[in-house]
């Protein structure tokens, strides 16, 4: 299973950030070899004030 650099991640985000602004960096790795060592990231399907989380932030799946 992938191992994360931190047990839990948290960030305070200022209001009205520019599109594409870095909010938080997440790191993980897998001890397997080749394709089995590949780690992909995704956001949990949450909601913020009734709107999908993805309407507020996005995540680069390959790099976290």
MIKEZA-789651 format. One record per atom (N, C-alpha, C): residue in three letters; chain; atom name; x, y, z. Coordinates in pm, whole numbers, plus 50000, padded with zeros to 5 digits. Each point is the difference from the previous one (the first is absolute). Layout:
BEGIN
+------+-------+------+-------+-------+-------+
! rest ! kette ! atom !    xx !    yy !    zz !
+------+-------+------+-------+-------+-------+
!  ALA !     A !   CA !     X !     Y !     Z !
...
+------+-------+------+-------+-------+-------+
***
This chain:
BEGIN
+------+-------+------+-------+-------+-------+
! rest ! kette ! atom !    xx !    yy !    zz !
+------+-------+------+-------+-------+-------+
!  UNK !     A !    N ! 50084 ! 49880 ! 50000 !
!  UNK !     A !   CA ! 49916 ! 50120 ! 50000 !
!  UNK !     A !    C ! 50089 ! 50126 ! 50000 !
!  UNK !     A !    N ! 49952 ! 50107 ! 49939 !
!  UNK !     A !   CA ! 50076 ! 50125 ! 50003 !
!  UNK !     A !    C ! 50021 ! 50051 ! 50141 !
!  UNK !     A !    N ! 50113 ! 50067 ! 50021 !
!  UNK !     A !   CA ! 50032 ! 50060 ! 50129 !
!  UNK !     A !    C ! 50007 ! 50151 ! 49979 !
!  UNK !     A !    N ! 49927 ! 50074 ! 50082 !
!  UNK !     A !   CA ! 49999 ! 50146 ! 49989 !
!  UNK !     A !    C ! 50107 ! 50060 ! 50091 !
!  UNK !     A !    N ! 50056 ! 50112 ! 49958 !
!  UNK !     A !   CA ! 50103 ! 50068 ! 50078 !
!  UNK !     A !    C ! 49944 ! 50049 ! 50133 !
!  UNK !     A !    N ! 49873 ! 50035 ! 50004 !
!  UNK !     A !   CA ! 49933 ! 50046 ! 50122 !
!  UNK !     A !    C ! 49879 ! 49910 ! 50028 !
!  UNK !     A !    N ! 49966 ! 49982 ! 50125 !
!  UNK !     A !   CA ! 49883 ! 49921 ! 50036 !
!  UNK !     A !    C ! 49871 ! 50074 ! 49965 !
!  UNK !     A !    N ! 50005 ! 50133 ! 50004 !
!  UNK !     A !   CA ! 49883 ! 50081 ! 49971 !
!  UNK !     A !    C ! 50046 ! 50132 ! 49939 !
!  UNK !     A !    N ! 49924 ! 50049 ! 49905 !
!  UNK !     A !   CA ! 50033 ! 50127 ! 49934 !
!  UNK !     A !    C ! 49891 ! 50101 ! 50029 !
!  UNK !     A !    N ! 50040 ! 50124 ! 50020 !
!  UNK !     A !   CA ! 49906 ! 50106 ! 50028 !
!  UNK !     A !    C ! 50055 ! 50130 ! 49942 !
!  UNK !     A !    N ! 49912 ! 50087 ! 49954 !
!  UNK !     A !   CA ! 50044 ! 50129 ! 49945 !
!  UNK !     A !    C ! 49896 ! 50106 ! 50029 !
!  UNK !     A !    N ! 50046 ! 50120 ! 50028 !
!  UNK !     A !   CA ! 49912 ! 50117 ! 50008 !
!  UNK !     A !    C ! 50011 ! 50070 ! 49866 !
!  UNK !     A !    N ! 49888 ! 50028 ! 49941 !
!  UNK !     A !   CA ! 49999 ! 50057 ! 49866 !
!  UNK !     A !    C ! 49939 ! 50139 ! 50006 !
!  UNK !     A !    N ! 50077 ! 50098 ! 49948 !
!  UNK !     A !   CA ! 49948 ! 50136 ! 49995 !
!  UNK !     A !    C ! 49890 ! 50011 ! 49896 !
!  UNK !     A !    N ! 49911 ! 50090 ! 50022 !
!  UNK !     A !   CA ! 49889 ! 50023 ! 49909 !
!  UNK !     A !    C ! 50051 ! 50065 ! 49871 !
!  UNK !     A !    N ! 49935 ! 49968 ! 49889 !
!  UNK !     A !   CA ! 50026 ! 50061 ! 49869 !
!  UNK !     A !    C ! 50141 ! 49976 ! 49947 !
!  UNK !     A !    N ! 50051 ! 49880 ! 50013 !
!  UNK !     A !   CA ! 50128 ! 49964 ! 49939 !
!  UNK !     A !    C ! 49987 ! 50003 ! 49849 !
!  UNK !     A !    N ! 50110 ! 50025 ! 49932 !
!  UNK !     A !   CA ! 50001 ! 49995 ! 49854 !
!  UNK !     A !    C ! 49983 ! 49855 ! 49955 !
!  UNK !     A !    N ! 49936 ! 49981 ! 49885 !
!  UNK !     A !   CA ! 49985 ! 49865 ! 49944 !
!  UNK !     A !    C ! 50138 ! 49938 ! 49982 !
!  UNK !     A !    N ! 50014 ! 49876 ! 50041 !
!  UNK !     A !   CA ! 50126 ! 49929 ! 49987 !
!  UNK !     A !    C ! 50097 ! 50020 ! 50115 !
!  UNK !     A !    N ! 49962 ! 50076 ! 50102 !
!  UNK !     A !   CA ! 50088 ! 50023 ! 50115 !
!  UNK !     A !    C ! 50022 ! 49870 ! 50077 !
!  UNK !     A !    N ! 50123 ! 49979 ! 50045 !
!  UNK !     A !   CA ! 50032 ! 49882 ! 50080 !
!  UNK !     A !    C ! 49944 ! 50019 ! 50140 !
!  UNK !     A !    N ! 49922 ! 49904 ! 50045 !
!  UNK !     A !   CA ! 49940 ! 50007 ! 50134 !
!  UNK !     A !    C ! 50069 ! 49907 ! 50098 !
!  UNK !     A !    N ! 50037 ! 49882 ! 49953 !
!  UNK !     A !   CA ! 50058 ! 49898 ! 50087 !
!  UNK !     A !    C ! 50073 ! 49899 ! 49913 !
!  UNK !     A !    N ! 50112 ! 49952 ! 50046 !
!  UNK !     A !   CA ! 50073 ! 49895 ! 49929 !
!  UNK !     A !    C ! 49993 ! 49872 ! 50082 !
!  UNK !     A !    N ! 49964 ! 49891 ! 49934 !
!  UNK !     A !   CA ! 49986 ! 49869 ! 50063 !
!  UNK !     A !    C ! 50103 ! 49907 ! 49938 !
!  UNK !     A !    N ! 50067 ! 49921 ! 50084 !
!  UNK !     A !   CA ! 50100 ! 49906 ! 49949 !
!  UNK !     A !    C ! 49973 ! 49859 ! 50051 !
!  UNK !     A !    N ! 50013 ! 49904 ! 49910 !
!  UNK !     A !   CA ! 49987 ! 49859 ! 50036 !
!  UNK !     A !    C ! 50087 ! 49917 ! 49907 !
!  UNK !     A !    N ! 50036 ! 49881 ! 50041 !
!  UNK !     A !   CA ! 50077 ! 49910 ! 49916 !
!  UNK !     A !    C ! 49959 ! 49858 ! 50031 !
!  UNK !     A !    N ! 50035 ! 49911 ! 49910 !
!  UNK !     A !   CA ! 49966 ! 49859 ! 50013 !
!  UNK !     A !    C ! 50128 ! 49920 ! 49980 !
!  UNK !     A !    N ! 50024 ! 49901 ! 50082 !
!  UNK !     A !   CA ! 50124 ! 49922 ! 49995 !
!  UNK !     A !    C ! 50002 ! 49897 ! 49888 !
!  UNK !     A !    N ! 49890 ! 49981 ! 49929 !
!  UNK !     A !   CA ! 49997 ! 49905 ! 49888 !
!  UNK !     A !    C ! 50089 ! 50048 ! 49886 !
!  UNK !     A !    N ! 50010 ! 49919 ! 49895 !
!  UNK !     A !   CA ! 50081 ! 50032 ! 49882 !
!  UNK !     A !    C ! 49911 ! 50033 ! 49881 !
!  UNK !     A !    N ! 50054 ! 50079 ! 49909 !
!  UNK !     A !   CA ! 49933 ! 50027 ! 49873 !
!  UNK !     A !    C ! 49861 ! 50061 ! 50017 !
!  UNK !     A !    N ! 49906 ! 49950 ! 49920 !
!  UNK !     A !   CA ! 49863 ! 50055 ! 50002 !
!  UNK !     A !    C ! 49933 ! 49983 ! 50135 !
!  UNK !     A !    N ! 50037 ! 49898 ! 50075 !
!  UNK !     A !   CA ! 49939 ! 49978 ! 50132 !
!  UNK !     A !    C ! 50045 ! 50105 ! 50103 !
!  UNK !     A !    N ! 50107 ! 50071 ! 49969 !
!  UNK !     A !   CA ! 50049 ! 50104 ! 50091 !
!  UNK !     A !    C ! 49937 ! 50136 ! 49970 !
!  UNK !     A !    N ! 49921 ! 50008 ! 49897 !
!  UNK !     A !   CA ! 49939 ! 50126 ! 49958 !
!  UNK !     A !    C ! 49893 ! 50043 ! 50102 !
!  UNK !     A !    N ! 50008 ! 50126 ! 50039 !
!  UNK !     A !   CA ! 49903 ! 50057 ! 50093 !
!  UNK !     A !    C ! 49919 ! 50105 ! 49926 !
!  UNK !     A !    N ! 49869 ! 49992 ! 50007 !
!  UNK !     A !   CA ! 49911 ! 50100 ! 49941 !
!  UNK !     A !    C ! 49915 ! 50059 ! 50111 !
!  UNK !     A !    N ! 49971 ! 50128 ! 49988 !
!  UNK !     A !   CA ! 49926 ! 50072 ! 50103 !
!  UNK !     A !    C ! 49863 ! 50041 ! 49947 !
!  UNK !     A !    N ! 49903 ! 50011 ! 50092 !
!  UNK !     A !   CA ! 49869 ! 50053 ! 49964 !
!  UNK !     A !    C ! 49934 ! 50059 ! 50124 !
!  UNK !     A !    N ! 49908 ! 50091 ! 49977 !
!  UNK !     A !   CA ! 49926 ! 50062 ! 50111 !
!  UNK !     A !    C ! 49883 ! 49913 ! 50038 !
!  UNK !     A !    N ! 49969 ! 49998 ! 50128 !
!  UNK !     A !   CA ! 49880 ! 49933 ! 50048 !
!  UNK !     A !    C ! 49881 ! 50080 ! 49949 !
!  UNK !     A !    N ! 49893 ! 49933 ! 49965 !
!  UNK !     A !   CA ! 49883 ! 50066 ! 49944 !
!  UNK !     A !    C ! 49919 ! 50071 ! 50108 !
!  UNK !     A !    N ! 50056 ! 50105 ! 50055 !
!  UNK !     A !   CA ! 49933 ! 50075 ! 50106 !
!  UNK !     A !    C ! 49922 ! 50118 ! 49944 !
!  UNK !     A !    N ! 49934 ! 50071 ! 50089 !
!  UNK !     A !   CA ! 49923 ! 50117 ! 49963 !
!  UNK !     A !    C ! 50035 ! 50115 ! 50094 !
!  UNK !     A !    N ! 49999 ! 50121 ! 49946 !
!  UNK !     A !   CA ! 50026 ! 50121 ! 50077 !
!  UNK !     A !    C ! 49883 ! 50093 ! 49977 !
!  UNK !     A !    N ! 49927 ! 50030 ! 50107 !
!  UNK !     A !   CA ! 49881 ! 50086 ! 49989 !
!  UNK !     A !    C ! 49907 ! 49953 ! 49889 !
!  UNK !     A !    N ! 49985 ! 49869 ! 49988 !
!  UNK !     A !   CA ! 49908 ! 49942 ! 49903 !
!  UNK !     A !    C ! 50056 ! 49980 ! 49861 !
!  UNK !     A !    N ! 50118 ! 50053 ! 49971 !
!  UNK !     A !   CA ! 50062 ! 49986 ! 49867 !
!  UNK !     A !    C ! 50108 ! 49892 ! 50005 !
!  UNK !     A !    N ! 50023 ! 49930 ! 49890 !
!  UNK !     A !   CA ! 50106 ! 49898 ! 49997 !
!  UNK !     A !    C ! 50136 ! 50061 ! 50031 !
!  UNK !     A !    N ! 50081 ! 49928 ! 50076 !
!  UNK !     A !   CA ! 50135 ! 50045 ! 50034 !
!  UNK !     A !    C ! 50079 ! 50034 ! 49875 !
!  UNK !     A !    N ! 49982 ! 49922 ! 49894 !
!  UNK !     A !   CA ! 50074 ! 50021 ! 49875 !
!  UNK !     A !    C ! 49968 ! 50135 ! 49935 !
!  UNK !     A !    N ! 49892 ! 50066 ! 50040 !
!  UNK !     A !   CA ! 49971 ! 50132 ! 49944 !
!  UNK !     A !    C ! 50085 ! 50108 ! 50069 !
!  UNK !     A !    N ! 50066 ! 49966 ! 50109 !
!  UNK !     A !   CA ! 50087 ! 50093 ! 50072 !
!  UNK !     A !    C ! 50148 ! 49976 ! 49975 !
!  UNK !     A !    N ! 50040 ! 49874 ! 49996 !
!  UNK !     A !   CA ! 50141 ! 49965 ! 49984 !
!  UNK !     A !    C ! 50015 ! 49885 ! 49902 !
!  UNK !     A !    N ! 50120 ! 49988 ! 49946 !
!  UNK !     A !   CA ! 50032 ! 49886 ! 49914 !
!  UNK !     A !    C ! 50132 ! 49940 ! 50048 !
!  UNK !     A !    N ! 50028 ! 49883 ! 49950 !
!  UNK !     A !   CA ! 50118 ! 49925 ! 50045 !
!  UNK !     A !    C ! 50070 ! 49941 ! 49880 !
!  UNK !     A !    N ! 50131 ! 50012 ! 49994 !
!  UNK !     A !   CA ! 50079 ! 49938 ! 49894 !
!  UNK !     A !    C ! 50018 ! 49853 ! 50040 !
!  UNK !     A !    N ! 49936 ! 49909 ! 49930 !
!  UNK !     A !   CA ! 49994 ! 49859 ! 50037 !
!  UNK !     A !    C ! 50135 ! 49931 ! 50003 !
!  UNK !     A !    N ! 50093 ! 50043 ! 49916 !
!  UNK !     A !   CA ! 50130 ! 49934 ! 49993 !
!  UNK !     A !    C ! 50098 ! 50049 ! 50106 !
!  UNK !     A !    N ! 49990 ! 50126 ! 50041 !
!  UNK !     A !   CA ! 50101 ! 50055 ! 50089 !
!  UNK !     A !    C ! 49948 ! 50037 ! 50138 !
!  UNK !     A !    N ! 49868 ! 49997 ! 50020 !
!  UNK !     A !   CA ! 49943 ! 50036 ! 50128 !
!  UNK !     A !    C ! 49994 ! 50149 ! 50016 !
+------+-------+------+-------+-------+-------+
***
